[in-house]
Amino acid sequence: MKDDVKNDLSHDRLNALIDGQLDYFEEGRLLDAIQRDPGLERRVSELRLLKELIRHAYHDQLPAGARNRGERPRNWPLMVVAAVVLIALGVGAGWTSHAWQQRDGDTDLSRLAHRSGAVAQIAAANRVVLHVSSSAPERVYAMLDDAEAMLRAARTSGQPIAIEILANSTGLDILRIDVPGPSGRLASLRAENPNLTLVACGQTIERLRERGVTVHLLPQTVVATSALDEVVKRIHEGWTYVRT
Amino acid sequence: MKFAALLRRARGFESELELHRTALFRVACAWSHERALADDLVQDTLLKALEHADQLRDPERLRSWLFGIMANRWRDHLRALRPTVDIDVLDEECFCSDETPDVAYGRGEIVIRVRAAVARLPIGQRQVVTLVDLEEFSYAEVAAILGIPIGTVMSRLCRARLALREQLRHTDVVPLPRLRSAK
């Protein structure tokens, strides 16, 4: 079939015609040919009908909570503005890295600062959401190392900090006690740091439930409606968002 | 770029972003045919966009940029499902629904029949045909979003429409004898 298609250029041209991809002259030539050929005319009609059928088949697919066009969105501007703030701050993140290293010679913090100037800047913001959406060990353990380093440095310096670890998708595994993973380390970290909050994505839990999986979370884990909602809420409240 | 300029630009995005969320979801549904998976895919896409907002240099390209992110997330999802299969093979051959339009026909809904036919397309063809038909992206934009040559876009589109025509013809969704000429 592949070769047939490759050799039949008229298919491509007819598709290009109904998709508005031809220039003015080529379109004119093709329309003339179609007018003279009932077979071509029928094929164009079929293609147009198919296109309309596909549009019709999906036009009512709306995400949960989708708003009407005219209604002003409330949360997205905040997300974007917050992202812009991060970008703007990230330009001058070097001073923060320097400050962290001076305050504490901890190698974890040095690595943290070097790995991402933005993260070092974020650490100074005092309220940080660390979002993990993957169970890949390198990501999970890097995030845990960073969280531990920030909590330790804040404790040493007496600077208050609140950290929220938000997990969704396969990243939810870190908060589950029914699957192998770092939940034990997280439980210890949580016990030692009341300023650490663990948040699970309710949407992910619901997906797993639909597949027959009962999720058992670490004690004191908070369940948010969805990871996206939680991020929007935290940014709205002035928290700094870091995806690991 | 100055902070104030960035802020102005961000404010100009707000209504567009909300509209894109719906469009992304619609296409994600057409790719995955599973609302839950589409929800996750869109959420992941928007979070990724938030994380990498600084990489969007041209606000005019916001729409295709978002769909490009979603295409990459979708490929990551497919890879995670079938880590040992070449992703190009997935594009061409795999992840087709087993449900035929005939089965869907039993449920009597044209919409269901069309969705069943789309779901039976190889994912590469499904992506192209939905980006072109649902979101009216140009072939060049689709090529950029999916990271494939324009020629591949055209050939996948062609094969997708031929396959859809055949499948829907069998269930009389495409009522050829009753068609009127469209000029």
Contacts between the chains, C-beta under 8 A, distances in Angstrom:
chain1	res1	chain2	res2	distance
A	1	B	159	6.5
A	1	B	162	7.6
A	2	B	155	7.4
A	2	B	159	7.0
A	5	B	155	5.8
A	5	B	158	4.9
A	5	B	159	5.4
A	5	B	162	7.0
A	6	B	155	6.4
A	8	B	158	8.0
A	11	B	158	4.6
A	11	B	161	7.9
A	11	B	162	7.2
A	12	B	154	5.0
A	12	B	155	7.7
A	12	B	158	5.7
A	15	B	154	7.0
A	15	B	157	5.6
A	15	B	158	5.9
A	15	B	161	6.5
A	16	B	139	7.5
A	16	B	154	7.4
A	19	B	132	5.8
A	19	B	136	8.0
A	19	B	138	7.9
A	19	B	139	7.2
A	19	B	157	7.9
A	21	B	138	6.5
A	21	B	139	5.5
A	31	B	183	7.6
A	34	B	183	7.6
A	35	B	183	7.1
A	38	B	181	8.0
A	41	B	181	5.2
A	41	B	182	7.7
A	41	B	183	7.6
A	42	B	176	7.2
A	42	B	179	6.6
A	42	B	181	7.6
A	44	B	182	6.3
A	45	B	179	4.8
A	45	B	180	7.3
A	45	B	181	6.2
A	45	B	182	4.5
A	46	B	165	6.0
A	46	B	174	6.1
A	46	B	176	6.7
A	46	B	179	7.0
A	47	B	161	6.2
A	48	B	182	5.3
A	49	B	174	6.0
A	49	B	179	6.9
A	50	B	161	5.9
A	50	B	164	5.6
A	50	B	165	6.2
A	50	B	168	7.3
A	50	B	174	6.7
A	51	B	133	5.1
A	53	B	110	7.2
A	53	B	114	4.9
A	53	B	168	7.2
A	53	B	173	6.8
A	53	B	174	7.6
A	54	B	114	6.3
A	54	B	118	6.6
A	54	B	129	6.8
A	54	B	130	7.2
A	54	B	133	4.4
A	54	B	134	6.8
A	54	B	164	7.6
A	55	B	133	5.9
A	55	B	134	6.2
A	56	B	110	7.7
A	56	B	111	6.8
A	56	B	114	7.3
A	57	B	110	7.7
A	57	B	111	4.8
A	57	B	114	3.9
A	57	B	115	5.2
A	57	B	118	7.1
A	58	B	26	5.2
A	58	B	27	8.0
A	58	B	29	6.3
A	58	B	30	5.3
A	58	B	115	7.5
A	58	B	130	7.5
A	58	B	134	5.7
A	59	B	26	7.5
A	61	B	25	6.3
A	61	B	26	4.5
A	61	B	29	4.4
A	61	B	30	7.7
A	61	B	38	7.8
A	62	B	22	5.9
A	62	B	25	6.8
A	62	B	26	7.7
A	63	B	21	6.2
A	63	B	22	6.3
A	63	B	25	4.1
A	63	B	38	7.8
A	63	B	39	6.6
A	63	B	42	6.3
A	64	B	39	7.0
A	66	B	21	7.2
A	66	B	22	5.3
A	66	B	25	7.5
A	67	B	18	6.6
A	69	B	19	6.9
A	72	B	14	7.9
A	72	B	15	7.5
A	73	B	14	6.0
A	73	B	15	6.9
A	73	B	17	7.2
A	73	B	18	4.0
A	76	B	13	8.0
A	76	B	14	5.6
A	76	B	17	4.7
A	76	B	18	5.6
A	76	B	21	8.0
A	77	B	10	7.1
A	77	B	11	6.5
A	77	B	13	7.9
A	77	B	14	4.2
A	79	B	50	5.7
A	80	B	10	4.2
A	80	B	11	7.9
A	80	B	13	5.6
A	80	B	14	6.8
A	80	B	17	6.7
A	80	B	50	7.7
A	80	B	53	6.8
A	81	B	7	6.4
A	81	B	10	5.2
A	81	B	11	7.5
A	83	B	10	7.5
A	83	B	50	5.2
A	83	B	51	7.9
A	83	B	53	4.1
A	83	B	54	7.9
A	84	B	3	7.4
A	84	B	6	4.5
A	84	B	7	5.9
A	84	B	9	7.8
A	84	B	10	4.8
A	84	B	53	6.9
A	87	B	6	6.6
A	87	B	53	6.5
A	87	B	54	4.4
A	88	B	3	4.4
A	88	B	6	6.3
A	90	B	54	7.6
A	131	B	47	7.1
A	133	B	44	6.7
A	133	B	47	7.4
A	168	B	43	7.6
A	169	B	40	6.5
A	169	B	44	6.9
A	170	B	80	7.9
A	203	B	39	6.3
A	203	B	40	6.9
A	203	B	43	7.0
A	204	B	40	7.4
A	206	B	36	7.6
A	207	B	36	5.0
A	207	B	40	6.9
A	210	B	36	6.5
A	226	B	39	8.0
A	226	B	43	6.3
A	227	B	43	6.3
A	227	B	47	7.0
A	228	B	43	4.4
A	228	B	46	6.2
A	228	B	47	6.2
A	231	B	47	6.5
A	231	B	50	7.3
A	241	B	50	7.2
A	243	B	47	6.4
A	243	B	48	7.8
A	243	B	50	7.9
A	243	B	51	4.6
